[in-house]
Amino acid sequence: MLGMATFELTAQQDTLPAAPTGWAGLESRDLLRNARWFTRIRWAIIAGMALACLLQTVWPQLLAFIGVCLPVLPLIMIAIGLTATNLLYILLLRRYSDTTRRRKLFINLWMQILLDLAALTFLVHLAGSITTFVSLAYLFHIVLACIFFAPPYSLLVTLLSGLLFICVVVLELTGVLSPCNILINTPACPRALASSLLHALSAIVFWLAVWYLVAFIAQALRKRDRQLAEANHQLLLAEEANNRQVLRTTHDLKAPFSGIESNTQLLRTLHWKELSEPVREIIARIDTRSAALRERIKDILVLGAIKSQEQTGTASTERIDIPALVASVVTDLEDKAAHRGITVATAGAEGAVYSSPTHLKTLLDNLASNAIFYSHDEGTVRITITADSERAVTVSIADQGIGIREDALPSIFDEYYRTREASQHNKMSTGLGLAIVKRIANNLDIAIRVHSEIGIGTTFDVVIPRRTSNTNPAAAQH
């Protein structure tokens, strides 16, 4: 006897990437994410400046030991200014979403970069423009600009940084600004005019080299991303077109098969006694095959509707009482269970979620149907509801059936996949039931754990979130 095997299906979204047009480098979603990340980094810088001021005030001996004396009041002024502007950025970003026009996000990022460059230039002057390495902090903004923007815009940030730095150096050397220095034993202006300018210009040349490398590597990566996104977009369009064709063809097949089933039923009702045994066997095979094809047509239409509607919008959600929903599923499956002598037992009297009732019922109905189909005659299917926490409700559907091999578990949710044992046990299997379950589970953020043992049975644990966070659950009728 083989041991228990387990597999877990977690919600994974098949999303369509936006087709980049690229004048600013990144798309709205990426620009928004990076702008928010920029504000978080700024909080870390503000905290570092506050800590430095605190150390200079409370423990100046420590900084003096390493040869540093910080100008506390100017640093506090810079920190307050950064805090105020950061709060303003955050308030603005809260009004934005992934659908916000890229121009607004682009302007927001430029506002952040320009004001930060101004604050950084003031900080460079306070620290000592040519006596310390604080000016290397300009590289941080240059690299970020290379990531956020296309090369022309990131070059503009690089040149602006160089201009600000040169202006500070020239103003200090000409006496317009009094040179500052946070290093205790270092002269404020230790170099001659020519050597100081050479020092500043060499730093700018270094920045330009960094810009060139980072900007064009980032541009190459963005180009590859655009190519991959476009290829993926074309593949999805082709899949959508193919799906529409399959749906049309499948829908057209409903009428002929309905006619075949009607005629075989008519033969059974009116002429059965007149038919010879070989003819009866042929009609029985036609009837069985027609029923199997009818199930496949139904599943293809359901799965096709899910795929189509994933691209078009959201399904309405409402409060669902899980015990009532399970009771409705059990009622729908009474005839199938009774035909096999299978008992469906339920347990758990509470549990509610906000989700799509139609989709959730389709998911549970498919799993419960499978439990009945793959159980042994006179067996029992148990459906148990557990309110795990304030975040999820779990519905467990356990059968006493044929079980699933461990090596087959990762593939059971694939379209048209059927194990050898399943095909032998259930001739009506279409291989689409669990593919429908997977699609709905992905759309409703549902996780599914599968535990199975050959010859003992299978349990599907359906973990349903109290509230569905997905924005495009599929809308499909079962």
N, C-alpha and C positions, 0 to 999 in steps of 0.2 A: 504494500500500500504506500503510495506516495504521500508526502507531507503536504501541509497547507501552503498554498501559494498566494501571494498578495501583489496587487498592482494598484496604483493611484493615478486617477485622471484629474489633473488640475486645470482650472480655467485658463485658456490661452486665446488671446484675441488675434484674429486674422484681419488686420487693419490695412487699409489702402493708404500708402504714403502719398503725401501731397507732392504733386509734380513741381519741382523747384524751377523758379525762373531766374533767381540768383543775382539780382543787381546789388543786393547788400550782403550776399554770402550765404545767409541762413534763412530758413523759413520762420513763420510767425511762432510756431510752437517752440522752436529752438531758441529764437531770440528772446521769447518770454522766459523760458527756463534759465537762460544765461543771465538775463537782467536780474532775475530774482537771486540767482547764485551770487552775482556781483554785490548785492546788498548784504548778503550774509558774510561775504569776505570783508566788507567794510566794517561790520560789527566787530570782527576779530581785530582789525587794525585799530579801531577806536578803543577797544579793550586793552590792546597792547600799549597805546599811548597813555591811557589812564593809569595803567600799572607802572609805567616808567615815571610818570609824574609823582605817583604815590611813593615810589622808592626814593626819588630825589628829595621828596619832602621829609619822609620818615627816616630814611637810612641813607643819607648822602655819602657817608663814609664808604659804603659798598661801591657806589659808582665812582667815587674818587679813587678808590683802590685800583680800578681798571682804567683810570685816566679819563673819565667822562664827567662833565657837568652839564646837566640839561636845563634849558630855559623853560621853567615850569609854566609861567603865565602864557607865553605864546603857544605852547603845546596844548594847554587847556582850551585856549581860544580855537585852535584848529579842531580839536576833538569835539567841541560844542558845535562848531559849524558843520562838521561831517555828520554829527548825530541829527541835527535839524534837517539837513538835505537828505539823509538816508530815510528818515521818517516820511519825508515828502515823496521820495521815490516809491516807498512801499505802499503808501496810500494810492498813488497813481497806478501801480502795478496791480492792485487789488481790483481795479476797474477793468483790467484787461483779461482776455481769454485767448485760447488758441485760434479763435476766429477773428481776433482784432487785426486791423490792417497793419501790415508790416511796417508801413511808414511811421505809425505812431510808436511802435516798439523801437524802431531804428532811431528816432529822435530821442526817445527816453535814454537809450544807451549812450548816445552822443552827449546828452546833458550830463550823465554820470561821469563819462570820461573827461569832458572838458573841465568840470568843477574839480574833479580829483586831480587833474594835472595842475590846476591852479594851486590847490592845497599842497600838492607834492613840491611844487616849485618854491613855495614859501618855506616848507620844511627843509628843502635842500639848502636854501639860504641860511636858515637858522643853524643847521648842522655844520655847514662849511662846504661850500660848493665844490672846491677843488682840494680840500684837505681831508675829506672823508669819502667813503664809497656810497653815501646815501643816494647819490645821483643814479646809481644802478637801478634804483626802484622804478625809474622810467621804463626799464625793460619789461617790467610786469605789465604795464599798460600796452606796450608795443605788442607783446605776445598775445594779450587778450584781444587786441584789435585785429590781429592776424586771424584769430579764431572766429571772431564775431563777424568781420566784414571782408569784402572782396579786397584784393591787393591795392587798388587806388585809394580806398578809404583808410586802410591800415597804414599805407605810406604817408597819408596826410597826418595821422596820429604821430608817426615817427618823426616827420619833419617839424610838427608843432612842438613835440617834446624837445627836439634839438634846439629850436628857436628859443623856447623858454629858458633852457639851460644856458645857452650862449648869452642871452639878455642878462641873466643874473650874474654871470661871470664878468661881463663887460661893465655892468653897473657897479659891481664891487671894485673892479680894478680902476675905474675912473673916479671912484670916490662918491658917486651918487648914493650908493648904499654902503653902510658900514659893514665890513666883512665880519662874519660871525664864525664861531668854531666851538664845537662841543668837546673837543679834545683839550685837556687842561694845559699840557706842556708843549703845545704846538703853536707857532706863530699864526696869527689870523691870516696873513697873506705872505707866505714864505717864498713865493716865486716871482720872477720877473714877469712883465706883461707878456712877452713873446712865449715864454715857457708855459704860462698859465693858459693862454689861448690855445697853444698846441695840445695841452692836456685836455681841454674841453673838446676841441675838434676831434682828437683821437677817440674820445669816448663816443662822440656822435657817429664817427665812421664805424665803430664797433656796433652801435645800435642799428645802423643801416644794414650791416652784414647779417645781424640777427633777424631783422625784419625780412630780408630777402629769403633767407633759408626757411623761416617759419611760415611766411606768407605764401610762398609758392608750394610748400609741402601741404599746407592747409587747403590751398586752391586745388591742388591735384586730388586731394581726398574728397573735397566737395564735388569735383567733377565726376569722380568715380561713384559717389553716392547718387548724383543725379542720374547717371547712366543706369545704375542698379535700380533706382526708384522707377525710372521710365520703363525699363525692361519688366519689372514686376507689375507695373501698371498695365502694360500691354498684355501680359499673361493673364491678369485678372479680367481684363476686358474680353479676352478670348474665351476664358472660362465662363464668363457671364453670358456671352453669345451662345456658346455651346450648351449652357444650362437652359437658356430659353428654347433652343431647338429641341433639346431632349424633352422639355416640358410639353411643347406643342405636339411632338410625335407621340409621347406617352398619353397625352390627353385624347388624341385621335384614336388611340387603341382601346379606350374604354368602351366605346360603343360596340365594336365587333365582339369583344369578349363578353360583354353583357348579353349580346344576341346569342352567342354560343351557349352561355350558361342558361339562358331562358329556354332555348331549344332542348338542351339536355334535361332540364327540369320538366319540360312538357312531355318528353319521351318517357321519363320516369313516371309521370302522373297518369298519362293516358294510354300508353302503348307498352308498358313494361312487361306485362304478361305475354304479349304477342311476340316479344323479341327472344331470339335464341340466346343461349348462355355466352357464346363468343361475342355476340353483338353487345350484350350487357357489359361484358368486361371492357370492351372498347369504349363504350359510353362512360363507364366508371373512370377509366383512365383520362378521358377527355374532361370529365367533370373535375377530377383531382388536379389536373394540370391547369385548367382554367381558373380554379380557385387559387392556386399558387401564383399564377400570373396576375390575378386580380390584386392579391396582396402586394406583389412587387410594384404594380402600377400605382397603388395607393401610397406605398412608401416612397417611390420616386417623386411623386407629386408633392408629398409632404416635405421631403428633403430639398427639392427644387424651390419650393416656396420659401423655405428658411433661407437658403442661399440668396435668393433674389431680394428678399425683404431686409436682409442684413445691410444692404447698401442704400436703402431708401429712407430709413427713419427708425423711430423708436416705437415699441409697443407700450400700451398703457399698462400701468401697474396698479394694483389695489391690494387691500388687506385680504390675505387668504388664510382661512382656518384649515390647517393641515389635516387634522382628523376628518373633517368634512370632505376635503378633497380626496383623501384616501378612500373614504367610504364610497364616494362616487366612482372611483376607479374600480373598486371591488365589485360594485353593482354592474358595471359595464362588462366585467369579465366572468360573471356568474355562469353563463352558458358554457363558455370554454372550459372552465374548471369542472363543472358538473359532468361534461362529456367525458372527461378523463377520471372522474371520481376523486378529484383533488379538492382538499379543504383549504380555504384561504382564511387564516386567522389574523386578526389585527390586535394591536396593543398600543396604549398611549392615548391619553384623552385630551392633551393640550399641546399647543404649539401653533404660532401664527407668524407669517412673514408678509412682507410687501414685495410682490413680484408679479409676473404675468400668469394669471390662472390658466389660460389656455395652453401656454407652452409648458408650464410645470405639470399640468395634467397629462400632456402628451408624453413627457419624459417618464413620469411614474407609470403610465399605462404601458409603455413599451417595455419597461423593466419588469413589471408584474406579468405581462404577457409572456415574456421570455421565461420567467420563473415557472409559469404553468407549462409552457411548451416543453421545457427541458427537464421537468420533474418526471419521476416514475409514476405510473398509475397508482391511484389511491394514496398518493403522498400528501404532504402538507406544505403550503407556502405561508410563511410568517412575515407580516409587515409590522414593524415596530417603529413608533414615533418617540424620539427623545429630544427634549428641549435642552440642548447642551449648555447654553449660556444665553446672555443677552444678545449675542451676536449671530447665533446659528441654531437651526433645527435640523436634526438628522433623521432621515427615514431609511430604515434598514429593510431590505427585501431579501429574504433567505428562502432558498428552495432545498429540497432533498432529491436533487437530480443527478445528472451525469457528471457534473463538474467540468472544469476547464484545465487543460494542461498548463503548467507554469510557463513553458516557452511560447504558448499562444496568447497569454494574457496581454502583452503590449500591443497586440494586433487586433484585438476583438472589436475595437471602436473604429477600425478602418472600413471604408465603404466596400461592400460586397465580400467582405472576409467572412468565411465560415470554416470552422474546424472540421476535420474529417468526422469526428464523433457527432458534432451538431448536425451535419448534413444527413448522416445515417439515422439520427434519432428523430429529426423534424424535417420532413420533406417539404413543408410549407415555408421554410426559412428563406428569406430574401437577402440576408446579409446587409440589410440597411437599417434595421431597428436600432442597433447600438450606435451607428453613425449619426442617426437622428438625435439620439440621446447626447452624444458628444457635442453636436452643434448647439443644441439648446443649453447644455451645461456651460459651454464657453460663453454664450451670450448672456446667461443669467448669473455668472460668477459662481457656479456651483462646482464643488469638488466631489469626485466619486472615488471611493475606495472599493476594490474588488478583492474578496477573499474566496478562494476556491480549493477544493480537494477532490480529486478524481474519484467518482463513485459515491461520494458523500454529499456533495451539493455546493452551491455558490451563494455568496452573500454580497449584495451591492449596498454600500453605505452612501447615501446621497446627503451631502452636507449643504444645506440651503441657507444662505445668508439671510438675516432678518430683513435687510433692505438690499435690493439689487443696485449696484453702483454703475453697471454698464449703461452706456448711452444708446446702444443700438441692438436690443434684443430682437431676435428673429420673431416674426409673426407668422405662425403656421397653424393651420387647422389640421386636426388629426382625423 
